[in-house]
Amino acid sequence: MDVPAHITGTVWKVEVSVGQKVGAGEVLLILESMKMEMPVEAPEAGTVKEIRCQPSQPVNEGDVLVVLAP
Amino acid sequence: MFRSLLIANRGEIARRIGTVARSMGLRTIAVYSDADAEAPFVKEADQAVRLGPPPPKDSYLNVEALIRAARETGAEAVHPGYGFVSENAEFARACTEAGVVFVGPPPESLARMKDKAQARALAAGAGVPVVPGSDGVVADLRGAGEAAERIGFPLLVKAAGGGGGIGMAVAGSQAELEKAFRACADRARSAFGRDAVYLERYFPAPRHVEVQVLGDTHGQLLHVLERECSIQRRHQKVVEEAGSPLFLEGRNAALLGRMTAAALAAARAFGYANAGTVEFLVADGEFFFIEMNARLQVEHPVTELTTGVDLIGWQLRIASGERLTLQQADIRRRGHALEFRIYAEDPVRFLPSPGPLTVFRPPEGEGIRVDAGYSEGGVVTPYYDPLLAKLIVAGRDRPEAIQRAEGALERFTIEGLKNNVPLHLRIVRDPAFKDGALDTHFLEHHAKP
C-alpha cells in the first residue's frame, strides 16, 4: 500500500525504518509546511516495505513517501 | 529621523513597512531569500540584498547575514517586522553593536518578556491579573491535588517543554486530574527528564482581547485601545477587529478601563518603549494577562484605521529618539474595522496549500485596504507562514464593516492554490459572528461548510 504526502512541503523527520511493524494510525513521518508540522500516519496496520524520502527533502502533495506491506 | 532603513522581514509586512518608510523620505533596503527574489517587497525597495537559500535559518533568521547586509548598505536602522528576529534580544544587541538602531523595545525589555514564567511574575507583581495557576511545577499527584483545590476546576494540566497543544489536558474533577497528571508527567519525562507539570485554570469559552501600547524613550507611554482576536485556528488568529464587540456602544466600560490600565502597568513593568501589545483572556467579566508581544502585531491595521494613529510611522519616530506628541486624550475610536487573514490553506481542514498564484485579484472599494505580500503570477512556497494578504475593511459601525467585508470577500479572486476566502465568507455570514458572540473556540462550533 502506498502512503502519499497529503500536503506539499519538506520531510522533517522519518519516524520508522524498513521492516518495522506499524499499527493503524501510527506516525510514519512528519512533514513541515508553512511553519506547521503535519504527521503522516499509517492508514492501516502493516510492515514498512520501502521509505521513498529522507529528511529535508521537498515533496509534493500526492508523492508516495512510504510503502507498507500488509 | 534616519535616512535609511533595512527591513528584516518578507511578504506583506516588509512591503507595508517599506511603503510607510518611503513616504517619510527614507531610503529602504529589502533583504530576501532565493524563494522571494521576485516578490513585490523586493522590487519596490530602493535597494535589495540577497540573504541566502529559502530555509528561514539560512535567510530571515540568519543574524550574521542580516547584520552584514545592514553594514554593507549603510543602513541607519533595522525594522524587524513581526516573527523572525523581531523578538530576538540577541539580534537587537547585535544591531546596537554594529551601530544600527533596532526599531523595537530595548533588548533588556525583550529578554524580560521572552520567558513566560518570568513575564507572568513581573505582570502579577505590577498588579496585573494573571491566569490562576500552580506558580511553578507541581512535584507529584498529591501536590497537584492541593494546587487544584486552590485554583478550582476545570483546569488545564500542562507539561513543561510542551506546546502547540502537545502535552496538555483538561481536567474537570480530582478523578480526571489523576489521569491528566499521569499523561502529562509521562510527556514531560520523555521531553525533559522529569515530571515537570504545571496547572492552570481552564476557561471553556474565553475571548482574546488585547491592548495596543505605544511608548517613547523619554518615559511617555499610552495605550491605543483594544482589539479582539477571538477567531482562531490552532491558536493562530484568523479574524481580528477593533473595537471588541464586548465594548461596543459603551458597554462594559469599567472592564475596558481596568484592562487598559493593566496593559500600561504591564508595559511599565517590562521597561517598554516603542509599539507593543498586551494580550488578555476575558471570561465571566474578568480578564487575565497572557503575554506581552514586543513588536508590531499582524493585526495592527485595525487600530490604525479606527484611531488614525500611524503605528509604523510612530515606531520609526520613537526609534530615532523623537518624543510622542500624542496624548492619551487624543486617542479616540471612529468607526469599526475588521481584518481577515487570507491564508494559502484548505478552508475546511486548514491544511497548508502552497502553489502558484495564477490569478490574484484583490477587491477595491470604500473602506477597503489590502496588504498583500504577493501579486498575480507569484509563487507561494512552503518555507514561510501561509499569509497571502490581509483584507482590512472599515465602516461607520460594525454592521457596515461586516456588510462591506462580505462584498469584498465575494470579489476577492484567487486561483492556483487553495485559500481560506470561503471560510471568511462563512464567518461574516454566521449569525453568532454578526451578534459579536465570539470566543476562541468559535471555529469549532460555527461557520461550518
Interface residues (C-beta under 8 A of the other chain):
Chain A: H6 I7 T8 G9 T10 E32 S33 M34 K35 M36 M38 P58
Chain B: R234 A344 E345 L351 P352 S353 P354 G355 P382 Y383 Y384 D385 P386
